[in-house]
Amino acid sequence: MNNTPAKGSLACVGIGMTLGSHLSARTRSYIEQADVAFVLVSDGIIELWLQDMNKDVRSLQPYYQEGKSRMKTYRQMVEAMLTEVRAGKRVCGVFYGHPGVFAWVPHKAIETARSEGFSAHMEPGISSEDCLYADLGIDPGARGCQHYEASQFMLYRRCIDPSAWLILWQIGIAGDRTLKRFSTGEAHRQVLVDVLARHYPLDHEVVVYRAATLPFQSPRIECLALERLPLAEVGMADTLAIPPARPLEADDEIRSRLAALV
């Protein structure tokens, strides 16, 4: 008789942003069929909801601690999931939004599992970006859309096109270089405004956005002048959406070359 345990596997899935509304049938199946489901979601109510789908739901939230490096936290989360995979279990990592968008843990867990010979899969979900397009009425194909994490945007020189939308993620911790904070303050956001002022007038209207996570909630859509951003109340879930500040500029040389091909 072969007593060798079944080889473990890992699936990292996204349940979308709004409770129940964005869950796909395939994602539900991964959660229900897992031996253990590790969850990192935006609300305790969502954790309770997931417990109806799997008898062994384990929250990854307790790994976060004030003053503790987020990178250390993330590595512990990966190790917690991989420990169960190595024990031969079918493991499901459940993440809000899309598990591959602004989410180091799912990518690293899948990479590690595959490097050790285990089956690992990522199942997409509806992300905050998807909700932003719908809630703000943005078609990224109309004018183009640039996306950056706020601190990275501040720390590196990027080629910004003010004729397209600019989306900055995680503005609540903009400028944090310690990886230990859950928020930064007015002074850090003023530095962000100073960087943006290289490309946009200070009276340019911007939008602070946050997707709804519960069905009875409405998304946060707060319009304000760029210069007022340091005084705004923002958290880790808030995003800054900056509309185009100038019209598209025609490239006459390329237009002429294309016209000659007709």
C-alpha positions in Angstrom: 0.0 0.0 0.0 1.4 3.4 -1.0 1.2 5.8 1.9 2.9 8.7 0.1 0.8 11.8 0.6 -0.7 13.5 -2.5 1.6 16.1 -4.0 0.6 19.6 -2.9 -0.6 22.4 -5.2 -1.2 26.1 -5.0 -3.8 28.3 -6.6 -3.8 32.1 -5.9 -7.2 33.5 -6.8 -8.8 37.0 -6.8 -12.3 37.5 -5.4 -12.7 41.0 -6.8 -13.3 44.2 -4.9 -17.0 44.1 -3.9 -18.2 41.3 -1.6 -19.9 38.5 -3.6 -20.4 40.6 -6.7 -17.1 39.8 -8.5 -16.6 36.1 -7.6 -16.2 33.9 -10.6 -17.4 30.3 -10.7 -13.8 29.0 -11.3 -12.5 31.0 -8.3 -15.3 29.7 -6.1 -14.4 26.2 -7.1 -10.7 26.6 -6.2 -11.8 27.9 -2.7 -14.3 25.2 -2.1 -12.0 22.3 -3.2 -8.9 23.5 -1.3 -7.7 21.6 1.8 -6.8 25.0 3.3 -7.5 28.5 2.2 -5.3 31.4 3.2 -7.1 34.7 2.9 -5.9 38.3 2.7 -9.0 40.5 2.1 -10.1 44.0 2.8 -12.8 43.4 5.5 -13.5 40.9 8.3 -17.0 40.4 6.9 -15.4 39.0 3.8 -13.4 36.5 5.8 -16.6 35.3 7.5 -18.2 35.0 4.0 -15.3 32.8 2.8 -15.7 30.5 5.8 -19.0 29.3 4.3 -17.0 28.0 1.3 -14.1 26.2 3.1 -13.8 24.6 6.5 -10.2 25.6 7.0 -9.9 29.4 6.3 -6.8 31.0 7.8 -6.3 34.8 7.8 -3.0 36.2 6.7 -3.9 39.6 8.2 -2.3 38.9 11.6 1.2 38.9 10.0 0.9 42.7 9.6 2.2 44.6 12.6 3.0 48.3 13.2 6.7 48.9 12.9 7.4 45.6 11.2 8.8 45.6 7.7 6.1 44.7 5.1 8.7 42.7 3.2 9.2 40.5 6.3 5.5 40.2 6.6 5.1 39.2 2.9 7.8 36.5 3.2 6.1 35.0 6.2 2.8 34.9 4.3 4.5 33.0 1.4 6.2 30.6 3.8 2.9 29.9 5.6 1.2 28.9 2.3 4.3 26.9 1.0 4.5 24.9 4.3 1.1 23.5 3.6 1.8 22.9 -0.1 5.0 20.9 0.9 2.8 18.9 3.3 0.9 17.7 0.2 -2.2 19.8 0.6 -4.2 21.7 -2.0 -3.7 25.3 -1.0 -5.7 28.2 -2.1 -4.5 31.8 -1.5 -7.5 34.1 -1.6 -6.8 37.8 -2.3 -9.1 40.8 -2.8 -9.1 42.3 -6.3 -6.7 40.6 -8.7 -4.0 38.5 -7.1 -1.4 39.7 -9.6 -2.0 43.4 -9.2 0.0 45.2 -6.5 0.4 41.9 -4.8 3.9 40.6 -4.1 2.8 37.6 -2.1 0.9 35.7 -4.8 3.6 36.2 -7.4 6.4 35.0 -5.0 4.4 32.1 -3.7 3.7 30.8 -7.2 7.3 31.3 -8.3 8.5 29.4 -5.2 6.0 26.6 -5.6 6.9 26.1 -9.2 10.6 26.2 -8.5 10.1 23.3 -6.0 8.2 21.2 -8.5 4.6 21.9 -7.4 1.7 22.8 -9.5 0.8 26.5 -9.1 -1.8 28.7 -10.8 -3.0 32.2 -10.7 -6.7 32.9 -11.3 -7.5 36.6 -12.2 -10.1 38.7 -10.5 -11.7 42.1 -10.9 -9.2 44.7 -9.6 -9.5 48.2 -8.3 -8.3 49.3 -11.7 -11.3 47.7 -13.4 -13.6 49.4 -10.9 -11.9 52.7 -11.4 -12.5 52.6 -15.1 -16.2 51.9 -14.6 -16.8 54.3 -11.7 -14.9 57.2 -13.3 -16.0 56.5 -16.8 -12.5 56.2 -18.2 -11.8 54.4 -21.4 -8.0 53.8 -21.3 -8.0 53.4 -25.1 -9.3 56.9 -25.7 -6.4 59.0 -24.4 -4.1 56.4 -22.9 -3.5 55.6 -19.3 -0.3 55.5 -17.2 -0.1 53.6 -13.9 2.6 53.9 -11.2 2.9 53.0 -7.5 3.1 56.4 -5.8 6.4 56.0 -4.0 8.1 54.5 -7.0 6.8 57.5 -9.0 8.4 59.8 -6.5 11.7 58.1 -6.2 12.5 57.6 -9.9 12.3 60.0 -12.9 9.6 58.8 -15.3 8.6 60.1 -18.7 5.1 61.4 -18.0 2.6 62.2 -20.8 0.2 64.8 -19.5 -2.1 64.3 -22.5 -3.1 60.8 -21.1 -4.5 59.8 -17.7 -2.1 59.3 -14.9 -3.1 56.8 -12.1 -1.0 56.7 -8.9 -1.7 53.8 -6.6 -1.3 53.6 -2.8 -1.1 57.4 -2.2 -1.8 56.8 1.5 1.8 55.6 1.9 3.3 57.9 -0.8 7.0 58.5 0.0 7.5 55.7 2.5 11.0 54.2 2.2 10.9 52.2 5.5 8.3 49.6 4.4 7.1 49.8 8.0 4.4 52.5 7.8 0.7 52.1 7.1 0.4 55.8 6.3 2.4 58.9 5.5 1.4 62.4 6.2 0.9 65.9 4.7 4.6 66.5 4.2 5.1 63.4 2.2 2.1 64.2 0.0 3.5 67.7 -0.5 6.6 66.2 -2.0 4.3 64.2 -4.3 2.5 67.4 -5.4 5.9 69.0 -6.0 6.8 66.1 -8.3 3.5 66.3 -10.1 3.8 70.1 -10.5 6.6 69.4 -13.0 3.9 68.2 -15.4 0.6 69.7 -14.2 -0.7 73.1 -13.0 -1.4 73.3 -9.3 -5.1 74.1 -10.0 -5.5 71.0 -12.2 -8.4 69.0 -10.9 -7.5 65.4 -9.7 -9.6 62.6 -8.2 -9.1 60.6 -5.0 -10.7 57.2 -5.7 -11.4 54.2 -3.6 -13.5 51.2 -4.9 -16.4 49.9 -2.9 -15.8 46.7 -1.0 -19.2 46.0 0.4 -22.5 46.0 -1.6 -24.1 48.8 0.4 -21.1 51.1 -0.1 -20.5 53.7 -2.7 -17.0 54.3 -4.2 -15.1 57.3 -3.0 -14.8 59.9 -5.8 -13.5 63.1 -4.4 -12.4 65.9 -6.8 -10.0 68.5 -5.7 -7.3 70.8 -7.0 -3.8 69.2 -7.1 -2.5 71.7 -4.6 -5.1 70.6 -2.1 -3.9 67.0 -2.1 -1.6 67.3 1.0 -4.7 68.3 3.1 -6.9 65.4 2.0 -7.6 62.4 4.2 -6.2 59.4 2.4 -5.6 55.7 3.3 -3.7 52.8 1.8 -6.7 51.9 -0.3 -7.0 55.3 -2.0 -5.8 56.0 -5.5 -5.1 59.3 -7.3 -6.5 59.6 -10.8 -5.2 62.6 -12.8 -7.1 63.5 -16.0 -5.2 64.7 -19.1 -4.0 68.3 -18.7 -3.3 69.0 -22.4 -4.6 67.9 -25.8 -3.1 65.1 -27.9 -0.3 66.4 -30.1 -0.4 65.3 -33.7 2.8 63.8 -35.2 2.6 65.3 -38.7 5.7 63.4 -40.0 4.2 60.0 -39.2 0.8 61.1 -40.5 2.4 62.0 -43.8 4.3 58.7 -44.0 1.1 56.8 -43.4 -0.9 58.9 -45.9 1.7 58.0 -48.5 1.0 54.3 -47.9 -2.7 54.6 -48.9 
